Amino acid sequence: NDGSHHIPPLETADWYGPDEHLRWLARRTLGESLWPVAERALRELGHIVPQRIEPLVRTADRNPPVLRQYDGTGTRVDDIEFHPAYREIERTVLGFGAVRAAYRAGWRGLSDRAPRPLVSALLYLVLQSDQAITGCPIGMMDAMARCLERNDPDLAARFIPRIADDSGNHMTAAMFLTEKAGGSDVGANETVAVPAGDGTWRLNGEKWFCSCAHSDLILVLARPEGAPPGPRGLGLFLMPRYLEDGTRNTYLIHRLKEKFGTRAMPSAEVGLRNAFAWQVGSVDRGLPQMMDMVNLTRVGIATATAGAMRRNAFEALTHARGRSTFGTQLDAHPLMRDQLMELVVDSVAGLSAAMGIAQTLDRADAGDRESLAALRLLTPLFKMHGTERARISATEAMEVRGGNGFIEDWPEPRILRDVYVHAIWEGSGNVIALDVLRAIEQGALPGYIGDTERFAEAAAGTGPAAPLSRVVLDGLRRVEADVAALAGSDSAARQLPVRRLARRMAILAIGARLVEQGNAYAEHTGSGRLAWLAARFLARLGGEPAVAALADDASWLAHADALLHGGHVPPAAARAAAEAVAAHMAVGSTA
């Protein structure tokens, strides 16, 4: 006996069935008419991901792409070669309809396109395993399709059928924004676009961070010759990898980056040498059009971080339930239960945020003005919150597994490396915070306030989470007061508190959704589990003292198994938790 029976193995059978919050929230969000199709797809994917995709992800991560710049004759070819595992992940996820479902009617018999929350739920399952390929190359395909559809009908009609193909004949997508001169400050970019006289353009310049550098279609920010400096002078162009005669477009891949995470996906440095491109939409609206793509990828990051946080929680819960320490099960120790609880709260909040922002996006696209107004702030807020909490969650999950969590045989090192990129993709924390400030200055706050108030007010009444409604509403009044105080400050003083303000706004918006869902869940199932988790989440508004008001009361340990894994929690216990948090917040203890 080598003692290996002491180490709990990975759970590889089903990642859908044990996810109580996904099962309930997806059904509630999508509605009964769509649920039979959605449930079959989610249940099927819940088996495919751990059984087929996860082993491929491990292999692809350990065998990153390789750049072959020259062939045997010395001809420059700049081919990126992939391990077969990469291609199999791509085929599996795209073949399931991850992009097609959102853009073409008929997926699994649907009469119309799949709603965005269903696509988000599907990706949430895949992203529990694959952050590198689904999180970027496949996410880029989705985002490019949206950008073209909203800004250039001709290019959309030509290319979306290929981008959204699920038969293996797809075209891949990327966006090249960043240059040495301009990272977050894209207005400093130096790439130039010159009209060719036939309606097409030629691009010249250097792009510094080019993820998915192998892609068939690439959106490029460049400054048309003679355009003014700064972000308003940028145009948006679609650059194909191959020209119509089958020859390579004239750009060079200088080298692939050696990255901390997402190693399976190639990020490169690229030189544009009179590269052929089409103009996208209006040439003087390059950056606003590109933001259509960026904003969808921010929504995608909310889903990616939710998937990562669920995987972190699931791995920690599975390990702690199967591991024995000091004569008892690891998850029977109160301190371990408290650590696991933080992972579960992050996971549940992350999914509510991801499904919520996806639904808001759908409603905004359908013409709902309230949703459109809310989207301007919710998108950066949920992106920022998810990226910050996913990093914490990954670290805590690694700690739960102990020494094995630091070993590459286990998933925690890869998950931790991969989630860190989300803090940088589509805006670092400071960039997002400044975007929040800019949106507030442009009048976006009422849309955020109204959206969050609607959820909080819907939760008032007799449900177990009802006391938390007042916590959210009082928190919104403080946000309004803080924003009013900022208005009278100089630019330096306005910047200093904005990241903390953005964190608080994110907690309030996600918390309001959890509170409303907690009451609905109790009404539908008779369990106060979600209401209790909402209380634990909203306690973060008050910092450690407020969290301690709930977490240090040992009475919750009687319901720990149901709270952590799913099951029945007495509504009275959830109501008591909500009242404890509300009482603590009412005396003015706020972070």
C-alpha positions in Angstrom: 0.0 0.0 0.0 1.6 3.2 -1.1 -0.8 5.5 0.8 -2.3 7.1 -2.2 -5.8 6.3 -0.9 -5.3 9.2 1.6 -5.4 11.7 -1.3 -8.8 12.4 -2.7 -8.9 12.1 -6.6 -10.2 14.8 -8.9 -14.0 14.7 -9.6 -14.3 14.0 -13.3 -17.8 12.7 -13.8 -20.2 15.7 -13.7 -19.8 19.4 -13.1 -23.4 20.4 -13.8 -25.4 18.3 -11.4 -23.6 19.4 -8.2 -24.0 23.1 -9.1 -27.3 23.9 -7.3 -27.1 27.7 -8.1 -26.5 27.1 -11.8 -29.4 24.7 -12.1 -31.8 27.0 -10.4 -30.6 30.4 -11.7 -30.4 29.2 -15.4 -33.9 27.8 -15.3 -35.3 31.0 -13.7 -33.4 33.3 -16.1 -34.2 31.4 -19.3 -37.8 30.5 -18.5 -39.8 27.3 -18.8 -40.3 27.4 -22.6 -36.6 27.3 -23.2 -35.6 25.2 -20.3 -35.9 21.7 -21.8 -33.4 22.6 -24.6 -31.1 24.5 -22.2 -31.1 21.8 -19.5 -30.2 19.0 -22.0 -27.4 21.1 -23.3 -26.1 22.1 -19.9 -26.3 18.6 -18.6 -24.5 17.2 -21.6 -21.8 19.8 -21.4 -21.4 19.2 -17.6 -20.1 15.8 -18.5 -18.1 16.7 -21.6 -16.0 19.3 -19.8 -14.5 17.2 -17.0 -14.3 14.0 -19.0 -13.1 15.3 -22.4 -12.0 18.9 -22.2 -10.1 18.9 -18.9 -7.5 16.3 -20.0 -7.0 18.2 -23.2 -6.5 21.4 -21.3 -3.8 19.9 -19.2 -2.0 18.7 -22.3 -2.4 22.0 -24.2 -1.1 24.0 -21.3 2.1 21.9 -21.1 2.6 22.0 -24.9 2.3 25.7 -25.9 2.2 26.9 -29.5 5.5 27.2 -31.4 6.3 29.9 -34.0 8.0 28.6 -37.2 9.2 31.7 -39.0 10.9 30.0 -42.0 10.3 26.9 -44.1 13.1 24.7 -45.5 13.8 26.9 -48.4 14.3 30.0 -46.2 10.9 31.5 -47.1 9.3 33.5 -44.4 6.1 31.7 -43.4 5.3 32.8 -39.8 3.3 29.7 -39.1 2.1 29.0 -35.5 2.0 25.3 -34.8 -0.3 23.9 -32.2 -0.4 20.7 -30.2 -3.4 18.5 -31.4 -5.0 19.1 -27.9 -5.5 22.8 -28.8 -7.3 21.9 -32.0 -9.5 19.3 -30.3 -10.6 21.8 -27.6 -11.4 24.3 -30.3 -13.4 21.7 -32.3 -15.3 20.5 -29.3 -16.3 23.9 -27.9 -17.2 25.4 -31.3 -18.9 22.2 -32.4 -21.1 22.4 -29.3 -22.3 25.8 -30.6 -20.5 28.2 -28.3 -20.4 31.0 -30.9 -23.0 29.7 -33.4 -25.8 29.7 -30.8 -25.6 33.5 -30.3 -25.7 34.4 -34.0 -27.6 31.8 -36.0 -31.1 30.5 -35.4 -31.7 26.8 -35.2 -29.2 25.7 -32.6 -30.6 22.5 -31.1 -34.0 23.3 -32.7 -34.4 26.8 -31.3 -36.5 29.0 -33.6 -34.3 32.1 -32.9 -30.8 32.8 -31.7 -29.9 31.5 -28.2 -30.3 34.2 -25.6 -27.1 35.6 -24.2 -27.7 34.1 -20.7 -27.8 30.6 -22.1 -24.6 31.2 -24.0 -23.1 32.5 -20.8 -24.2 29.5 -18.8 -22.7 27.1 -21.4 -19.4 29.0 -21.4 -19.4 29.1 -17.6 -19.2 25.3 -17.6 -16.4 25.2 -20.2 -14.4 28.0 -18.5 -14.2 26.0 -15.3 -11.6 24.0 -17.2 -10.4 26.1 -20.2 -9.6 29.7 -19.6 -6.9 29.9 -22.4 -8.7 28.8 -25.6 -12.4 29.4 -24.7 -11.5 32.5 -22.7 -9.7 34.2 -25.6 -9.7 32.8 -29.1 -13.3 31.6 -28.9 -14.3 34.7 -26.9 -12.7 36.9 -29.7 -14.9 35.2 -32.3 -18.0 36.0 -30.4 -16.9 39.6 -29.8 -15.9 40.2 -33.4 -19.2 38.9 -34.7 -21.0 41.4 -32.4 -18.7 44.3 -33.5 -19.3 43.6 -37.2 -23.0 43.1 -36.8 -23.4 46.4 -35.0 -21.1 48.5 -37.2 -20.7 47.1 -40.7 -23.6 45.1 -42.3 -21.6 44.2 -45.4 -18.7 42.7 -43.6 -21.1 41.1 -41.1 -23.0 39.4 -43.9 -19.7 38.2 -45.5 -18.0 36.9 -42.4 -20.4 36.1 -39.5 -21.6 32.9 -41.1 -18.0 31.7 -41.1 -17.1 33.1 -37.6 -20.3 31.5 -36.2 -19.8 28.1 -37.9 -20.0 24.9 -35.9 -19.2 22.4 -38.6 -15.4 22.8 -38.5 -15.2 25.3 -41.3 -15.0 28.4 -39.0 -12.8 31.5 -39.2 -11.0 32.5 -36.1 -10.8 36.1 -34.8 -8.5 38.5 -32.9 -8.1 42.2 -32.1 -4.7 44.0 -32.2 -4.9 47.1 -30.1 -1.8 47.5 -28.1 1.4 49.1 -29.2 4.6 50.0 -27.3 3.5 53.6 -27.4 0.0 52.8 -26.2 -1.2 50.2 -23.9 -4.3 51.4 -22.0 -3.6 54.8 -23.7 -4.5 53.6 -27.2 -4.8 57.2 -28.3 -1.0 57.2 -28.4 -0.9 54.4 -31.0 1.3 55.0 -34.0 0.1 52.5 -36.6 -1.0 54.3 -39.8 -3.7 53.4 -42.3 -3.3 54.6 -45.9 -6.2 54.4 -48.4 -5.3 52.2 -51.4 -7.7 54.0 -53.8 -10.0 51.1 -54.3 -11.9 51.2 -51.0 -9.4 49.1 -49.1 -6.5 50.2 -46.9 -2.9 49.4 -46.1 -1.7 49.2 -42.5 1.9 49.9 -41.3 3.1 49.8 -37.7 4.0 47.6 -34.8 1.6 45.8 -32.5 2.9 44.7 -29.1 0.3 42.3 -27.5 -1.4 40.3 -30.2 -3.3 37.4 -28.6 -4.6 34.8 -31.0 -2.0 35.9 -33.5 -2.8 33.0 -35.8 -6.3 34.2 -36.4 -8.0 34.3 -39.8 -9.6 37.8 -39.2 -8.1 40.5 -37.1 -9.6 43.9 -36.0 -6.9 46.5 -35.9 -6.9 50.0 -34.5 -4.9 52.4 -36.8 -4.8 56.1 -37.5 -5.8 57.0 -41.0 -3.3 59.2 -42.8 -4.0 62.8 -41.9 -6.3 62.0 -39.0 -6.0 64.0 -35.8 -3.9 62.7 -32.8 -5.5 61.0 -29.8 -8.2 58.4 -29.6 -10.7 60.3 -31.8 -8.4 60.0 -34.7 -8.3 56.2 -34.7 -10.1 54.1 -37.3 -11.0 50.4 -37.1 -9.9 48.0 -39.8 -10.5 44.3 -40.5 -7.3 42.6 -41.6 -7.4 39.0 -43.0 -4.6 36.5 -42.6 -4.9 35.4 -46.2 -5.7 37.5 -49.3 -8.2 36.4 -51.9 -5.5 34.9 -54.1 -4.5 32.6 -51.2 -1.2 34.4 -50.4 -0.3 35.6 -46.9 -1.1 39.1 -45.9 1.9 41.2 -45.4 2.5 41.3 -41.7 5.2 39.6 -39.7 5.0 37.6 -36.5 8.3 38.6 -34.7 8.0 36.3 -31.8 5.6 34.6 -29.3 5.4 35.9 -25.8 6.5 33.7 -22.9 3.6 34.2 -20.6 2.8 33.7 -16.9 -0.6 32.1 -17.8 -2.9 31.1 -20.7 0.1 29.4 -22.2 -1.9 27.3 -24.6 -2.9 30.4 -26.5 -0.3 32.3 -28.6 0.3 36.0 -27.9 2.7 37.7 -30.3 4.5 40.8 -31.4 3.5 41.7 -34.9 4.8 44.1 -37.6 2.3 45.4 -40.2 4.1 45.9 -43.5 1.6 47.5 -45.9 -1.0 44.9 -44.8 -4.3 44.8 -46.6 -7.4 45.7 -44.6 -11.0 46.7 -45.0 -12.5 49.7 -43.2 -15.0 48.8 -40.6 -18.0 51.2 -40.4 -17.2 54.9 -40.2 -13.5 55.5 -40.3 -13.8 58.3 -37.8 -15.5 56.1 -35.2 -12.7 53.5 -34.7 -12.5 53.5 -31.0 -16.3 53.5 -30.2 -16.7 50.6 -32.7 -13.9 48.7 -31.1 -15.5 49.2 -27.7 -18.4 47.1 -28.9 -15.9 44.2 -29.0 -14.2 45.2 -25.8 -17.4 45.5 -23.9 -18.5 42.1 -24.9 -15.2 40.6 -23.9 -15.6 42.4 -20.5 -19.0 40.6 -20.2 -17.1 37.4 -21.2 -14.6 38.0 -18.4 -17.4 38.2 -15.9 -18.4 34.7 -17.1 -14.8 33.5 -17.2 -14.1 34.6 -13.6 -17.4 33.1 -12.5 -16.3 29.8 -14.0 -12.9 29.9 -12.4 -14.4 30.7 -9.0 -16.8 27.8 -9.3 -14.0 25.5 -10.2 -12.0 26.8 -7.2 -14.9 26.2 -4.9 -15.7 22.8 -6.3 -12.1 21.5 -6.1 -11.8 22.8 -2.5 -15.1 21.3 -1.5 -14.3 17.9 -3.1 -10.9 17.7 -1.5 -12.0 18.8 1.9 -14.9 16.3 1.9 -12.6 13.4 0.9 -9.5 14.3 3.1 -9.1 13.1 6.7 -7.0 15.2 9.1 -6.5 14.9 12.8 -8.9 12.0 13.0 -11.8 13.7 11.2 -13.0 14.9 7.8 -11.2 18.0 6.7 -14.4 19.9 6.0 -15.7 19.2 9.5 -13.2 21.6 11.0 -15.0 24.9 11.7 -12.1 27.1 10.4 -12.0 25.1 7.2 -15.7 25.5 6.8 -15.3 29.2 7.1 -12.6 29.3 4.4 -14.7 27.1 2.1 -17.7 29.4 2.7 -15.8 32.4 1.3 -15.1 30.3 -1.9 -18.7 29.3 -2.2 -19.9 32.9 -1.7 -17.6 34.1 -4.4 -18.7 31.3 -6.7 -22.4 32.0 -6.3 -22.0 35.8 -6.5 -19.9 35.4 -9.7 -22.5 33.4 -11.4 -25.3 35.8 -10.5 -23.2 38.6 -11.8 -22.4 36.8 -15.1 -26.0 35.7 -15.8 -27.2 39.2 -14.7 -25.0 41.2 -17.0 -25.7 38.8 -19.9 -29.5 39.3 -19.4 -29.0 43.0 -19.2 -27.1 43.0 -22.4 -29.8 41.1 -24.2 -32.5 43.5 -23.0 -30.4 46.5 -24.0 -29.9 45.0 -27.5 -33.7 44.5 -27.7 -34.2 48.3 -27.0 -34.8 48.4 -23.3 -33.6 51.9 -22.3 -33.3 51.1 -18.6 -31.0 48.1 -19.3 -28.9 50.2 -21.8 -28.5 52.9 -19.1 -27.5 50.3 -16.5 -25.1 48.5 -18.8 -22.6 51.4 -19.0 -21.6 51.0 -15.4 -22.5 47.4 -14.7 -20.1 46.1 -17.4 -16.9 47.6 -16.0 -18.0 47.0 -12.4 -18.7 43.3 -12.8 -15.5 42.9 -14.8 -13.4 44.5 -12.1 -15.1 42.6 -9.2 -14.8 39.2 -10.9 -11.1 39.7 -11.7 -10.3 40.8 -8.2 -12.2 38.0 -6.4 -11.1 35.3 -8.8 -7.4 35.9 -7.9 -8.3 35.6 -4.2 -10.4 32.6 -4.8 -7.7 30.8 -6.7 -5.1 31.4 -4.0 -7.5 30.2 -1.3 -8.4 27.0 -3.2 -4.7 26.3 -3.7 -4.2 26.6 0.1 -7.1 24.3 0.8 -5.4 21.5 -1.2 -2.2 22.2 0.7 1.1 21.1 -0.8 -0.5 19.3 -3.7 -2.2 22.5 -4.6 1.3 23.9 -5.5 2.1 20.9 -7.7 1.5 21.0 -11.4 -0.1 17.5 -11.3 -3.2 19.3 -9.9 -5.3 22.0 -11.5 -4.8 24.8 -9.0 -1.5 26.2 -10.4 -2.9 26.5 -13.9 -6.1 28.0 -12.7 -4.3 30.6 -10.6 -2.0 31.6 -13.5 -4.8 31.8 -16.0 -7.2 34.0 -13.9 -4.5 36.6 -13.4 -4.7 37.7 -17.0 -8.3 38.9 -16.6 -7.1 41.7 -14.4 -5.1 43.0 -17.4 -7.3 42.0 -20.4 -9.7 44.8 -21.4 -8.5 47.2 -18.7 -6.5 46.8 -15.5 -8.2 47.7 -12.2 -7.1 51.3 -12.4 -8.2 51.6 -16.0 -11.6 50.1 -15.1 -11.9 52.5 -12.1 -11.2 55.5 -14.3 -13.7 54.2 -16.8 -16.3 54.1 -14.0 -15.4 57.6 -13.0 -15.7 58.8 -16.6 -19.1 57.1 -16.9 -20.3 58.8 -13.8 -19.1 62.1 -15.1 -21.0 61.5 -18.3 -24.3 60.8 -16.4 -24.4 57.0 -16.1 -25.0 56.9 -12.4 -28.8 57.1 -12.5 -29.0 54.0 -14.7 -26.9 52.1 -12.2 -28.9 53.4 -9.3 -32.2 52.6 -10.9 -31.2 49.1 -11.9 -29.9 48.2 -8.4 -32.8 49.8 -6.6 -35.3 47.7 -8.6 -33.7 44.5 -7.4 -33.4 45.7 -3.8 -37.0 47.0 -3.7 -38.3 43.8 -5.1 -36.7 42.0 -2.2 -38.4 44.1 0.5 -41.2 42.4 2.4 -41.3 39.1 4.4 -38.8 36.9 2.6 -35.7 35.6 4.5 -33.4 38.1 2.6 -35.7 41.1 3.1 -33.7 42.8 5.8 -30.8 43.1 3.3 -33.0 45.3 1.0 -32.4 48.2 3.3 -28.7 47.5 3.4 -28.5 47.9 -0.4 -30.8 51.0 -0.5 -28.8 52.7 2.2 -25.6 51.8 0.4 -26.9 53.4 -2.7 -27.6 56.6 -0.9 -24.0 56.7 0.3 -22.8 56.1 -3.2 -24.8 59.1 -4.4 -23.4 61.3 -1.5 -19.9 60.2 -2.3 -20.3 60.9 -6.0 -21.7 64.4 -5.2 -18.7 65.1 -3.0 -16.4 64.0 -5.9 -18.0 66.5 -8.2 -16.6 69.4 -6.2 -13.0 68.0 -6.1 -10.1 68.6 -8.4 -9.0 65.8 -10.8 -6.4 64.3 -8.4 -8.9 64.2 -5.5 -11.5 62.6 -7.7 -9.2 59.8 -8.7 -8.0 58.7 -5.3 -11.2 57.1 -3.9 -12.7 55.8 -7.2 -11.4 52.3 -7.1 -12.8 51.8 -3.6 -16.0 53.4 -4.7 -16.2 51.0 -7.7 -15.7 48.0 -5.5 -18.6 49.1 -3.2 -20.8 49.8 -6.2 -20.1 46.3 -7.6 -20.9 44.7 -4.3 -24.2 46.6 -4.1 -25.2 45.7 -7.6 -24.4 42.0 -7.3 -25.7 41.9 -3.7 -29.1 43.4 -4.8 -29.4 40.6 -7.3 -28.5 38.0 -4.7 -31.0 39.4 -2.3 -33.9 39.3 -4.8 -32.8 35.8 -5.9 -32.5 34.7 -2.3 -36.2 35.5 -1.6 -37.3 33.9 -4.9 -35.3 30.8 -4.2 -36.8 30.4 -0.7 -40.3 30.8 -2.2 -39.6 28.3 -5.0 -37.7 25.7 -2.9 -38.4 26.4 0.7 -34.7 26.7 1.4 -33.0 29.8 2.8 -29.6 28.9 1.4 -29.3 31.6 -1.2 -30.6 34.3 1.2 -28.0 33.3 3.8 -25.2 33.4 1.1 -26.5 36.9 0.1 -26.1 38.0 3.7 -22.6 36.7 3.9 -21.8 38.5 0.6 -23.3 41.9 1.5 -21.5 41.8 4.8 -18.4 42.6 2.9 -19.7 46.2 2.5 -18.9 46.6 6.2 -15.4 45.0 6.1 -14.1 42.4 8.6 -16.3 43.6 11.5 -19.5 43.1 9.5 -18.4 39.7 8.1 -17.5 38.6 11.7 -21.0 39.5 12.9 -22.3 36.6 10.8 -19.3 34.3 10.3 -18.3 34.2 14.0 -21.7 33.2 15.1 -21.3 29.4 15.3 -25.0 28.7 14.8 -24.4 28.6 11.0 -22.2 25.5 11.4 -25.4 23.4 12.0 -26.3 24.1 8.3 -22.8 24.1 6.9 -23.1 21.1 4.7 -26.2 22.5 3.0 -24.7 25.9 2.7 -21.5 24.7 1.2 -22.7 21.9 -1.1 -26.4 22.7 -1.6 -29.5 21.6 0.2 -32.1 22.8 2.6 -31.3 25.7 4.9 -34.2 26.8 7.2 -35.5 30.2 6.0 -35.5 31.3 9.7 -31.7 30.8 9.8 -31.3 32.8 6.7 -33.5 35.5 8.0 -31.5 35.7 11.2 -28.3 36.0 9.2 -29.8 38.8 7.1 -31.0 40.6 10.3 -27.6 40.3 11.9 -25.9 41.9 8.9 -28.5 44.6 8.5 -28.2 45.5 12.2 -24.5 45.8 12.0 -24.6 47.9 8.9 -27.3 50.1 10.4 -25.0 51.3 13.2 -22.7 52.9 10.6 -19.9 50.3 10.4 -18.9 50.6 6.7 -15.7 50.0 4.8 
